[in-house]
């Protein structure tokens, strides 16, 4: 009986402390800024890793812990959830829905 009670107490203490990590669609690397002077220039170059490599653009940097948005240091490795920006005139522009910097 003592063993069952001990196991129950341990289970009650350990199980709530387990946290699942959120699942992300892809890993990615923000390579650098697009400093062009054209009408559609600006934003950041990003390579999305997965079954195939996708080179894309993103208009703004996502908020990431440890990254200064005014002076970012590239490359930035991260995990992202994203979708294609259907309103953009740039063919490969995406919107990052959620991001977490790789440790």
C-alpha positions in Angstrom: 0.0 0.0 0.0 2.9 2.3 0.8 4.4 1.7 -2.6 1.2 2.6 -4.4 0.7 5.8 -2.3 4.4 6.7 -3.0 4.0 6.1 -6.8 0.8 8.2 -6.8 2.4 11.1 -5.0 5.4 11.0 -7.4 3.1 10.9 -10.4 1.1 13.9 -9.1 4.3 15.9 -8.6 6.1 15.0 -11.8 3.3 14.9 -14.5 2.2 18.6 -14.2 5.8 19.8 -14.6 6.1 18.2 -18.1 5.8 20.9 -20.7 5.5 20.1 -24.4 7.5 22.2 -26.8 5.4 23.8 -29.5 5.7 22.2 -33.0 6.9 24.5 -35.8 6.4 24.0 -39.6 10.0 24.6 -40.6 13.4 25.7 -39.5 14.7 28.8 -41.3 17.7 31.2 -41.5 17.3 34.9 -41.9 20.3 35.7 -44.0 20.2 39.5 -44.1 18.5 42.7 -45.0 17.4 43.8 -48.5 18.9 47.3 -48.7 17.8 47.9 -52.3 16.4 51.3 -53.4 13.6 50.1 -55.6 9.8 50.4 -55.1 9.5 46.8 -53.8 12.9 46.5 -52.0 13.2 46.3 -48.3 12.6 43.5 -45.8 14.8 40.5 -45.1 16.1 37.5 -47.1 15.1 34.2 -45.5 15.8 30.6 -46.4 13.2 28.1 -45.2 14.5 24.6 -44.7 12.4 21.5 -45.2 11.8 18.9 -47.8 13.0 21.6 -50.3 14.9 24.8 -49.7 12.7 27.9 -50.3 14.3 31.3 -50.6 11.8 34.0 -49.7 11.4 37.5 -48.4 9.8 38.7 -45.1 8.8 42.3 -44.6 9.6 42.6 -40.9 11.6 40.6 -38.4 9.6 38.6 -35.9 10.0 39.4 -32.2 12.7 37.1 -30.9 14.4 36.9 -27.5 18.0 37.9 -27.8 17.7 39.7 -31.1 17.9 43.5 -31.2 15.4 44.6 -34.0 17.3 47.8 -34.6 20.7 46.2 -35.2 20.2 42.5 -35.8 23.3 40.2 -36.3 22.9 37.9 -39.3 22.4 35.0 -39.9 19.6 34.3 -37.5 18.6 30.6 -37.1 15.0 30.0 -36.0 11.9 27.8 -36.1 8.9 29.3 -37.8 5.2 28.9 -38.8 4.5 30.9 -41.9 2.2 31.4 -44.8 2.5 33.1 -48.2 1.5 36.7 -48.4 -1.2 36.7 -51.0 -1.5 40.5 -51.0 2.2 41.1 -51.8 3.5 41.9 -55.3 6.7 40.2 -54.5 6.4 36.5 -55.6 8.1 34.8 -52.6 7.1 37.1 -49.8 5.9 35.3 -46.7 4.4 36.3 -43.3 5.8 34.7 -40.2 3.0 33.7 -37.9 5.1 32.4 -35.0 8.9 32.1 -34.5 11.4 30.9 -31.9 15.1 31.4 -32.1 17.2 28.2 -32.2 19.3 27.7 -29.1 
